[in-house]
């Protein structure tokens, strides 16, 4: 990944910096507890007065948790698809590249990525991975058009699996069509020739 783009470490902010409105922000813990593979809105905001002390992910960056309670949590990523920059915590990284950010976030969920990542995770009370370790992980990078095609397919599957409002009705419709087809096949008998 280090040849594909750059890792930008966030800057520290604390609970006392959190506000009901202000600077959109992503805390590393929210990456594995709140966000899916991509986001365009944030859960949290920070006080405007601390803007100059922060670092930001830009639209199209991938925000990566650098710390977690488990090895699985470390390296969890969310593609930032919002229209404005977003402040990121110092226990996270913005990954900036020319690749499709959602493709990269999906690639970071694969078994291959996790197997490579485990070699770079420092294990202590909390698990931690740095930009240098993440930079050594190899991810397949097809042409941008193919990345977008893959993202489209995976987003459709994700919606079917995780979005009850669209996934469940679509699944029910498909099962009803399947039922009708097999019912008609099982109950249609060719007339015996006399």
C-alpha positions as CSV (number, residue, x, y, z in Angstrom):
1,X,0.0,0.0,0.0
2,X,3.0,2.3,0.6
3,X,3.6,2.3,-3.2
4,X,0.0,3.0,-3.9
5,X,-0.5,6.1,-1.7
6,X,0.4,7.9,1.5
7,X,-0.6,7.5,5.1
8,X,-1.4,10.7,7.0
9,X,-1.7,10.3,10.8
10,X,-4.4,12.3,12.5
11,X,-4.0,14.6,15.5
12,X,-5.2,14.1,19.1
13,X,-8.5,15.4,20.3
14,X,-10.3,14.5,23.5
15,X,-13.8,14.1,24.8
16,X,-13.8,17.7,25.9
17,X,-13.3,18.8,22.3
18,X,-16.4,17.0,21.1
19,X,-19.4,19.3,20.3
20,X,-22.9,18.9,19.0
21,X,-22.0,20.8,15.8
22,X,-18.8,22.2,14.3
23,X,-16.0,20.4,12.6
24,X,-17.0,17.0,11.3
25,X,-14.8,14.3,12.8
26,X,-14.1,10.6,12.9
27,X,-12.7,9.0,16.1
28,X,-10.8,5.8,15.6
29,X,-13.2,3.8,17.8
30,X,-16.2,4.9,15.6
31,X,-14.6,3.3,12.6
32,X,-15.2,-0.3,13.9
33,X,-18.3,0.5,16.0
34,X,-20.4,2.8,13.8
35,X,-19.2,3.1,10.2
36,X,-19.6,0.6,7.4
37,X,-17.3,0.4,4.3
38,X,-18.0,4.0,3.4
39,X,-19.5,7.2,4.9
40,X,-20.5,10.7,3.7
41,X,-21.7,12.0,7.1
42,X,-20.0,11.9,10.5
43,X,-21.3,10.8,13.8
44,X,-19.2,13.3,15.7
45,X,-18.2,17.0,15.6
46,X,-15.4,19.0,17.3
47,X,-15.2,22.5,18.6
48,X,-14.4,25.0,15.9
49,X,-11.7,26.7,18.1
50,X,-9.3,23.7,17.8
51,X,-9.3,23.6,13.9
52,X,-5.7,24.7,13.6
53,X,-4.5,21.8,15.8
54,X,-6.2,19.1,13.8
55,X,-5.4,17.0,10.7
56,X,-8.0,16.1,8.1
57,X,-9.0,13.4,5.7
58,X,-10.1,14.8,2.4
59,X,-13.0,13.5,0.3
60,X,-11.8,10.3,-1.4
61,X,-9.4,9.3,1.4
62,X,-9.7,6.1,3.3
63,X,-9.8,6.6,7.1
64,X,-8.1,3.7,9.0
65,X,-8.2,2.8,12.7
66,X,-4.7,2.4,13.9
67,X,-5.7,1.1,17.4
68,X,-8.2,-1.3,18.7
69,X,-9.0,-3.8,21.4
70,X,-8.7,-6.7,19.0
71,X,-6.4,-7.4,16.1
72,X,-9.5,-7.6,13.9
73,X,-10.4,-4.0,14.9
74,X,-7.0,-2.6,14.0
75,X,-6.8,-1.6,10.3
76,X,-10.6,-1.4,9.9
77,X,-11.2,1.2,7.2
78,X,-14.0,3.5,6.0
79,X,-14.0,5.4,2.7
80,X,-14.7,9.0,3.3
81,X,-17.1,10.1,0.6
82,X,-18.4,13.3,2.2
83,X,-18.1,16.6,0.5
84,X,-15.9,18.3,3.1
85,X,-12.7,17.4,4.9
86,X,-13.1,15.5,8.2
87,X,-10.9,15.7,11.3
88,X,-9.3,12.4,12.2
89,X,-7.9,11.2,15.6
90,X,-4.2,10.6,16.1
91,X,-4.9,6.8,16.5
92,X,-6.1,6.7,12.9
93,X,-4.7,7.4,9.4
94,X,-6.0,8.9,6.2
95,X,-4.8,6.9,3.2
96,X,-4.7,9.0,0.1
97,X,-4.2,7.5,-3.3
98,X,-5.6,7.5,-6.8
99,X,-7.4,4.2,-6.2
100,X,-11.2,4.1,-5.6
101,X,-11.5,4.7,-1.8
102,X,-14.4,2.2,-1.4
103,X,-12.4,-0.4,-3.3
104,X,-9.5,0.0,-0.9
105,X,-11.9,-0.2,2.1
106,X,-13.3,-3.4,0.8
107,X,-9.8,-4.8,0.0
108,X,-8.9,-4.1,3.6
109,X,-11.7,-6.5,4.8
110,X,-10.3,-9.5,3.0
111,X,-8.8,-12.5,4.6
112,X,-5.5,-11.9,2.7
113,X,-5.3,-8.4,4.1
114,X,-5.9,-9.6,7.6
115,X,-3.3,-12.3,7.3
116,X,-0.7,-9.8,6.2
117,X,-1.8,-7.2,8.8
118,X,-1.3,-9.6,11.7
119,X,2.5,-9.5,11.1
120,X,2.5,-5.7,11.7
121,X,0.2,-5.4,14.7
122,X,1.9,-4.6,18.1
123,X,0.1,-6.6,20.8
124,X,-0.3,-5.1,24.2
125,X,-3.2,-3.8,26.3
126,X,-4.4,-2.3,23.1
127,X,-3.5,-3.5,19.6
128,X,-1.7,-1.0,17.3
129,X,-0.5,-0.8,13.7
130,X,1.5,2.1,12.2
131,X,1.6,3.6,8.7
132,X,4.9,1.8,8.0
133,X,3.3,-1.6,8.7
134,X,0.2,-0.8,6.7
135,X,2.5,0.4,3.9
136,X,4.0,-3.1,3.6
137,X,0.7,-4.8,3.0
138,X,0.0,-5.8,-0.7
139,X,-3.5,-5.3,-2.1
140,X,-4.5,-6.1,-5.7
141,X,-5.1,-3.0,-7.7
142,X,-6.9,-3.5,-11.0
143,X,-7.6,-0.6,-13.3
144,X,-9.9,2.1,-11.9
145,X,-12.8,1.1,-14.1
146,X,-12.6,-2.5,-12.7
147,X,-12.3,-1.2,-9.2
148,X,-15.5,0.7,-9.6
149,X,-17.2,-2.4,-11.2
150,X,-16.2,-4.5,-8.2
151,X,-17.4,-1.8,-5.8
152,X,-20.8,-1.7,-7.5
153,X,-21.2,-5.5,-7.1
154,X,-20.0,-5.5,-3.4
155,X,-22.3,-2.5,-2.6
156,X,-25.3,-4.4,-4.0
157,X,-24.5,-7.4,-1.9
158,X,-23.9,-5.3,1.1
159,X,-27.3,-3.6,0.7
160,X,-29.0,-7.0,0.3
161,X,-27.3,-8.4,3.4
162,X,-27.3,-5.3,5.7
163,X,-30.2,-3.0,4.6
164,X,-33.4,-4.5,5.8
165,X,-35.5,-1.8,4.0
166,X,-34.1,-2.8,0.6
167,X,-32.5,-6.1,1.0
168,X,-35.3,-8.0,2.7
169,X,-38.0,-7.0,0.2
170,X,-35.7,-7.8,-2.7
171,X,-35.0,-11.2,-1.2
172,X,-38.7,-11.9,-0.5
173,X,-39.5,-11.0,-4.1
174,X,-36.8,-13.3,-5.5
175,X,-38.0,-16.2,-3.3
176,X,-41.6,-15.6,-4.4
177,X,-40.6,-15.7,-8.0
178,X,-38.6,-18.8,-7.4
179,X,-41.5,-20.4,-5.6
180,X,-43.9,-19.6,-8.4
181,X,-41.5,-21.0,-11.0
182,X,-41.0,-24.3,-9.2
183,X,-44.7,-24.5,-8.3
184,X,-45.7,-24.1,-12.0
185,X,-43.0,-26.6,-13.1
186,X,-44.1,-29.2,-10.5
187,X,-47.8,-28.8,-11.2
188,X,-47.7,-28.8,-14.9
189,X,-48.2,-32.2,-16.4
190,X,-47.9,-33.0,-20.1
191,X,-50.9,-34.7,-21.3
192,X,-50.2,-38.4,-22.0
193,X,-50.5,-39.3,-25.7
194,X,-53.5,-41.6,-26.3
